[in-house]
Structure formats: structure tokens, C-alpha cells
Amino acid sequence: MKNTTWHETGHAIFAKIFDDYLFIEIVTIEPTNGDKGGNIIKTIREEESEHDDFHFIIVCLAGLVVELMQNDRENEKKLMNILAQSTKRLNNKTIKDTFRGDFELIQEPLNRLSEKTQISKDMILAKVMIFISNCLLKTSEFWSAIDILARELDKKITLNTDEINTILDNCGFNQYLKEGKSKFIEETIELLKPS
């Protein structure tokens, strides 16, 4: 499967954690251009809290982290390498061009969040990478759901919210999240607390 399929699936899976106010309306790949994909992320709140901004940035960067980890899913020693590589590349022109849409989407919430929390932008991005990487390394349910959703996206090219939900219901991921969602949200709140 193409990297784009994994990337777009990563956005959709992590959006499910915060689906009380944030959801993926559609996720798609362009079959004639394997390095292009897209999604529409919707929020149902008019004014975002600092946690909402942090969660939005997590969803936007989940695709990048899933791509980086897809071939080395269980190597905890590689976590620090992934984080170092990711945060180093975040300021690199090439990576910003490659993932231009994701980086454009996070600029406003990143600025707002940094101002509200007095945490540097680089530190916020590192905390986002830590959260996503930990979920992927320590919770096998994430990769199971990513694999299933990626296969469906690769076959159908475009999936809407209802189709994504049906797939994640059928594989048990939605039920898993329903039972453990508060734990993941609490982890994100802890990451934003002053050190």
C-alpha cells in the first residue's frame, strides 16, 4: 500500500479519540498520484480550548507519525529516533512542502496553544509526537484498526464518516475506544501541564 494510504488512515484513527467535537468527514487518496491524499476535519465547537487545539494538532500530525512507524511498529528503542527525526524534520523545508496541508492546518492552533500555555512550539510538537508514538507502540488495537481501515481505503479510494465508523465498529476499535477514551484524553491533558 502507498504511504498516503497509511498517512490518511492515521488521521482518521486518531480523530476517533476526540470525536465528541472533532471528526473526519471524508478521507481520500488519489490513485493516479500516489503521494497525494486528503481529508476534511470538522470541529463542532465555535471556540477551541487549549486542549482542543492540542487534540487537533495530534490528529493533523498522526498521519506523519503513522508513516514513520509503519515498518517498525514494535521497536521501543526506535521511539527516541523517531521523535528526534520527526522534530528535526518539522522545521525542514522539504518535510513542510511534503506535508504542506497538515502544517498549514496546525499553524493557528499551534500559535494559540503556545501563547496560552507558554510552552514553545517545538516542545508542543514533541509532546504531540510522544503521545501518538506511545499510542502506536503500546496499544496494539491502534495498528489493528489502521491495517483494516488502510486496506479499505486502498480498495475504495474514498471513505466518508459513516463508512469509517462502520469499519471501526466491525473491527471493535470503536468499542475499545469507548471503554478507554478517557485514559487517552487524560494523557493529553497531563502532557500540557507545566513541567
Residue pairs with C-beta under 8 A, 6 or more apart in sequence:
1 150
1 151
1 154
2 29
2 34
2 35
2 154
3 34
3 35
3 67
3 70
4 29
4 30
4 34
4 35
4 36
4 37
5 29
5 37
5 150
5 153
5 154
6 63
6 66
6 67
6 70
6 146
6 150
7 37
7 63
7 64
7 66
7 67
8 27
8 28
8 29
8 37
8 38
8 39
8 63
8 153
9 27
9 63
9 66
9 146
9 149
9 150
9 153
10 62
10 63
10 64
10 65
10 66
10 67
10 146
11 24
11 27
11 39
11 41
11 59
11 60
11 62
11 63
12 24
12 27
12 39
12 149
12 159
12 164
13 62
13 66
13 142
13 145
13 146
13 149
13 168
13 173
14 58
14 59
14 62
14 132
14 135
15 22
15 23
15 24
15 41
15 59
15 62
16 168
16 173
16 174
16 177
17 55
17 58
17 177
17 181
17 184
17 185
18 55
18 56
18 58
18 59
18 185
21 43
21 44
21 45
21 52
22 41
22 42
22 43
22 44
22 52
22 55
22 56
22 59
23 41
23 42
23 44
23 161
24 39
24 40
24 41
24 42
24 59
24 161
24 164
25 39
25 40
25 41
25 42
25 160
25 161
26 38
26 39
26 40
26 158
26 159
26 160
26 161
27 37
27 38
27 39
27 153
27 158
27 159
27 164
28 37
28 38
28 39
28 153
28 157
28 158
28 159
29 36
29 37
29 153
29 154
29 157
29 158
30 36
30 37
31 157
35 98
38 101
41 56
41 59
41 60
41 105
43 52
43 56
45 52
48 56
48 109
48 112
50 112
50 113
50 116
50 117
50 192
51 185
51 188
51 189
51 192
52 109
53 109
53 110
53 112
53 113
53 116
54 109
54 113
54 124
54 127
54 128
54 188
54 191
54 192
55 188
56 105
56 106
56 109
57 106
57 109
57 110
57 113
57 124
57 125
57 128
58 128
58 131
58 132
58 188
60 102
60 105
60 106
61 102
61 106
61 125
61 128
61 129
61 132
62 132
63 99
63 102
64 86
64 99
64 102
65 82
65 86
65 129
65 132
65 133
65 136
66 132
66 136
66 146
68 82
68 85
68 86
69 82
69 133
69 136
69 137
72 78
73 136
73 137
73 143
74 137
76 137
79 133
79 134
79 137
82 129
82 133
83 126
83 129
83 130
83 133
86 125
86 129
87 122
87 125
87 126
87 129
89 95
90 96
90 122
90 125
91 122
96 103
110 121
110 124
110 125
111 121
113 119
113 124
114 120
114 121
114 124
117 124
117 192
117 194
118 194
119 127
119 192
119 194
127 191
127 192
130 191
131 187
131 188
131 191
134 187
135 142
135 184
136 142
136 143
141 172
141 173
141 176
144 171
144 173
145 168
145 171
145 173
148 167
148 171
149 159
149 164
149 167
149 168
152 159
152 163
152 167
153 159
156 163
159 167
165 174
168 174
169 175
177 184
